[in-house]
Amino acid sequence: HISCQSEWFKQFQAGIEPGCNYFIEVDPQQDLSEVVRPRSSPLLAEVETKQGKKYLWATFSHDQIDLNFANPDVLLEFIKIIIFYIQKGAKYIRLDAVGFLWKQPGSRCMHLPQTHAAVKIIREVIQMIDCDVALITETNVPNRENLSYFGNRDEAHMIYNFSLPPLLINALLQGKSDHLKTWMMSMPPAPLGCAYFNFTASHDGIGLRPAEGLLSETEYHQLIDTMQKFGGQISMRQKPDGGQSPYEINISLFDALKGTVKGEDQWQIARFLCSQTIMMSIEGIPAFYIHSLLATPNHHAGVKETGQNRTINRYSWDYAELQAKLADPRSAQSIILKELSRRIQIRRLQAAFHPNATQYTLHPQQSALFVFWRQSMSRDQSIFCVNNLSDRPQQLALSEINLVCTDPWYDLLSGRVIDDIASHFTLQPYQSAWITNKF
């Protein structure tokens, strides 16, 4: 899609080439009831043009008008734009909401074969120009649909891991790993040379569609209710039957983790650090939103000012204000940025955190523990990632995670040396450990 303030759209209104052929005109009487809707706004935007009133396809909002990729000139224009960015040094190309690219009335207009063909064409162009550039697809949809964008190693290099944010937040609110483990065990390893793009927050909201079928109805509604209690907003989408359902939670991730389903507590910073450490540990490439690194709270004044729910997580820091926060060792901003920076530096040195390194989910007795194993491609480093998802200390019997007796073992995060592999390892509330045999 493109802004209704753009040059192409103004050309459409004036009947001038090339923009006059770049949009999708639709008869408003046509049956479009099968089309998947990510928003509650009407699908068609009524537009005044030199030739009179017309109706254009507008998937997301009436200030973002969909482009007609059935016109080869549109695809060629986008290829030119992508080449321009690569020539200017871009190393990552993100295809926004690409699942909605192709329109075919009578269908869901989601993930159509023509959409996958367009992704393959763009991948091929990128590979011809610079094989170090990565193509990332952004498809905020149920997990199985999202996985299709790896193709046969001929579509995206990376896909957004959209199920991670709602499942991880839910696990930390509930204090148990059940759904997180079930999901992780169902995730196939990314094809060699491809990767999951792991994130927990972005400039958009926390998508709820990727949690469909993964959370129970009770926990799904508890998640929404708790986020609202912590100051979040819920954005809705229109269903084919005309009803509405929650589409995304709009909230600062830092404030999303200010408590549990029992209410707010004193563990916000520890819980938040646990969430980011899990993201850094799982298979794939971690991506930090700037407001996660800076522990930015909800921006309620911005929502009031713009009328847009997503503004809640788009605060613009005043430089002097941020400097003062980071200079104060007691502030959440200082504590979190310093500790995340430390953990990122540790992570960078570990071969077992390669995006395609082996991952295996483990099953300790306590559901409050989320434990998995990573092994380097060369098989000489193991890291057991152990995370306490609860507000109470938990003891892990090291015999449950199969530490090899001939290797030395050490927690990279706390510096603790493990002398007895038959002993217990105590984790404080929301503590994470990276237990490795190579350090």
N, C-alpha and C positions, 0 to 999 in steps of 0.2 A: 504494500500500500504506500501511498504518498500523501503528503499534506495537501489540504484544499487551498493552501496559500501558495502552492508551487507553481512554477512557470508552465509545466505541462498541463496542470489543471486549468489555468487561465486560458491556455491555448484551446482546450476542449470547449470551454464556455464560449470562446470567440469563434469556434469552428476553424481554427488555424492548425495546419500540420506542424509537427508530427503529433502533438498532443491530442488532436481531435480523434485519433484512432487508438489511444492508449488506455481507454477505460471501458468498463463493461456496462452497456446499456441493457436494461431489463424491463420487460412489460410487467407493471405492478400486479396484473391479474394472473401472472404465471404462478403455478403451484411450486413454492419453494419450501414446503413444510419439512422436507427431509434434511435440509441443510443444517449442519451442526453449528450451534451458535455459542461463541465464547463470551458474549455480552448480552445485556437485556435491551439494548437499543434496537430500533427497527433495522432490518438487514439492508433495505434500500434507502438511499439518500435522495431526496428531492432536490434537483439542481436547476437553477435558471440559466439558460444559455441563449445565444443569439438566435437559435432556431426554436426557442420555446422551452417549456418545462420537460426535463428528462429525469429518469430514475437510474441511479448508478449503484453498483454493488459496493457496500461498505461494511465489511465484516466486523471491524472493531469499534468504529465510531464515525460520525458523519464529518469529522474533520480529518479523517484518514480514509482516503478513497482507494479501493482495490485497483490494481493495474491488470491489464488484459494480457496475460502471458501466452494466450493462444495466438497473439500477434507476434510473429518471430522478431519484429523490430524491437519489441519491449525487452525480450530476452537478450538481444544483442546490445541494447543500451546498458543493461545491467552487467553484462560481461565486460563492456568497456569501463564501467565504473569500478568493477573489481580489479581489472588490470591496472587502472590508475592507482588504486590504493596499494597494490603490490609493488608497483614501480616506486612509490613513495616510501616503501619500507615496511608495510603492514605484514605481520606474520600470522595473524589469525583473522579469518573471515567468518563472521557470524550471520547465518541466514535466519532472520527473525520470522517467527510464526510460519515457517515454510510449509507446514502441513496444509495450510489453507490456500496454497498458491493457485491451483487449477480449479476452475468452476465448470460444473456439468449439471445443469438442472435435472432434477429427478434422482440425484445421488446425494450422499452426505457432504460432498465437496471437501472431503478430508482424505489425505494420503492417497490420492488417486495415482494410477500408474504414470500419468503424465508429470505429476509432481516429482516422483522418484527419478524419472528420466531427466528432468531439468536439473536436479541435484547432481546426477551423474555427469551431465554436460559441464556444469560448473566445476566439478572436481577434476575433470579431464583438462579443462582450460588451465586451472591452477597448477596442475602437475606439469604441464608443458612449459609454464613460465618460471616457476620456482618450486622445486619439490620440497622445500623446507617450510612452505606455507601450509597451515592447517585449516581445514574447513569444519566449522562447528554448526550443527543444526539445533535450532531452538524450537522444540515442539512440546508444549505444556499439555500433555495428553496422558491417558493411562499407559502404564509401563510397557505392555506388549506392543502397542502401537509405536511408542518411542524407539524401541529397539530396532524396528524395521529400517531406520535410517543409517545403520551401518551397511545395509545392502549386502553385497558379496565382496566386501572390502573395496567397493567402488563408489561409495557415496560419502558420508561424513567421515572425517578422521576422528571427530569427537562428537558425542551427543550429550546434551544436558541431562544430568541424572535427577530428573524432576521428582522422583518419588522420595529422594533422600530428605529434603527439608521437612515435609509434613510428618514423615515417619520418625525422624530423629527428634523433632520437637515433642511429638506425642510420647515417645519413649521416655524422655526426660520429665515430662509432666506426670506420667503414670508411674515412673520409677521401675519400669520393667522392660525387658528386651524382646519379648515374644514376637511381636510383629516385625520388628527390625531384623531379627534373625531369620524369620520365615521368608521375608523379602530378599535378604542377602543370599540365602541358599538357592533361591529361584533365579538369581541373576546369572546369566551365562558369562564366562570370561569374555572380555572384549576381544575381537579378532586381533591378531598380532599386527602391530603398527597402527591400531586404532585405540581409543581410550574413552572411558567415561569422564565427563567433565563434571566434577563434584563441586557442588555449591550448597550453601544453606540460606543465602539471602541475595537479593539483587535489587535493582531499581524498581522492579515490579513487586507484586505480592508473593505470598507463599501459596502456590497452586494446590488446589484441593482435588482436582480431577485425577492426578497421578496417585492419589491415595485410595481411589475407588477400588473396592474389592480387596483392599489390603488391611483396612481397619474395620472393626465391628461397628455397627450402627451406633451403639452406645458410646464408644470411644470417639467416633467421628463427631458426634454432637457435643461430647465433653470438650474436645479440642476447640471447637468453634466457640462454645460458651466461655471457656477459660481465656481464650484470646480476647474476647470482648471485655471480660473483667479486667484484663491487663491493658486496656486502652485501645485495642485493635478494632478495625472496621472490616466488614464482610462485603465483598463485591459479588454481585449475582450475575448469572447468565440465563438466557431463555432456552427452555427445553422444546423439543419438537411438538409437545402437546400444548404449548402455550404457557405452561407453568414456569416457575423460576427455581433455580437451585444455586447454592453457594459455589462460586468459581475460584475465589482466592481470598486469603486473609491478608489484610494490609496492616502491617505492624513492624516496628523496629525489632530485629531479632533479639537484641539485648533485652528489650522489655518483654518480649515473648517468653523469655526464660527467667522472669523475675520471681517465679514461684512454681508451684505444682497445681494439680487439680484441687488440692486442699487450700490453696490461697498463696499469697505472697509470703516470702520468708527471707532469711539472711544469706541464702546460698546463690544469689544471682550471678556473681562473678565466677565462682567455681563451676556452676552449672554451664555458664556460657563457654568457659574455657574447655570444658569437657566436650561440648558440641563441636567446637572447632577442631579439637584434637582427633575426634572420630572422623571428621571430614578429611583431615590430613592423612589418616591411616588407611582408609579403605582403597580398594583397587581403583586406579584412575589418576587424574590430575586435579589437585585442589585449586579452587578459585575463591579468593576473598573479596567480598564487597567492601568498599572503603569504610562504610559505616559499621561494619563488623570489627574491623581493625581498630576503630575509634570508639567503640561502645556507645554509639549515638542513640539516645532515647527517642521515644515517639515525638514527632513534630506536629503536635495538634494545632498549633497556630497556623501552620502551612496549609493544613486541610481546610481550616475555616476560611483562609484567604483565597484558595484556589477552587474549593468545592470538589476537589479530586481526592479520593481515598489514598491513591498511591503517593501523594505528597507526604504522607506520614513518615515515609522512609527515604526522603530526598532532602534532608536538611542541608543547608549550605553553612558550614562553619565560618564564623568570623576568625580570621587568622590569629589575631591577638588573643581572643577567647580560647582557641584551641591550644595555643602555645602555653597559656597559663594553666590549662588543665593538664597538659603533658608534663609540665614542670612540677606539678604537685604529686609527689609519690603516693599520696593517699587516694587520688581520684581514680575512678573506674577506667577512664581513658588511659591514664599512665600505666596502671597495673596491667591492663589487657594488652595494650600495644607492646609493652616490654616483654611480657611472658609469651605472647604469640610469636614475636620476633625470635625469641630464644628457641622455641619449639620448631619454628620453620628452619632455622639454621641447623638444628640437630637432624631434622628430617632430610635435608638436602644431602647429607653424607651417607645415607643408608641405601644400599643397593636393593634391599628387600622392599623398598617403597617405589621401585620402578613401576610405571603405569601398567605394565603387563605382567608384573611379578605374581606368583601364585597366591591365591587367597582361599582360606578354608575356615568355615564357621565352626566354633567349638561350643560345647554345651555344659557349662558348669551347673552345679545344683541350683544356685540362686538365680532367679530370673532377673534380679537387679544388676547382674553382671553381664556385660556385653563383651564377648571375647572372640577374637579371630586371629588366625595365623597368616603371616605373610612370609614368603620365601623368595630370595633373589633368583634371577634368571639362571645364574651360575650355580645355584643350590648350596652356596657356602654360607649364606646368612639367613637366619630365621629371626623374625620379630613376632612375639606374641603380644597383641594389642589388647590390653585389659582395661575395661572402663566400668566404673561404678556409676550407675544411672540413678542412684537413690540418695536420699538425704540422711542415710545412716551408714556407719562403717560396715564394710563387707570383708569377709575373709575368703580368699581363694585357696583351695588346696592345690598346691603346685603339681601334685600327682595327676590332676585332672587335665593338665595341658601338655603332658608328654615332653618335658625337658630332657634332652639327651644327656646321660650321665657323664659322658666323656668330654663335654663342652663346658666352658665357664659361662655363667649367666649373670646379666647385669641389666638394671632398669635405666634406660637412657635418660628418662625424664627426672627421676629423683636422685640418681647416682648410687642407688643401693645395689650392693653386691649380694648375689644369692649364693650362699655357701651350701645350703642343704635343699636339694630339689624335692625332698619329701616333706618339707615344712609348709607352713601357711604364709600367704602374702596378704597383709592387711591393707585395704584401700579406704581412705577417708571419704566422706561424702563427695561425689563427683570427681574423684581422683582418677587419672588415667596413668597407665604404665606401658612402656615399650620395652619388653623384656627380650634381650637379644643375646646371641652367642658370639657376636663379633663387634668389637668396640675399640 
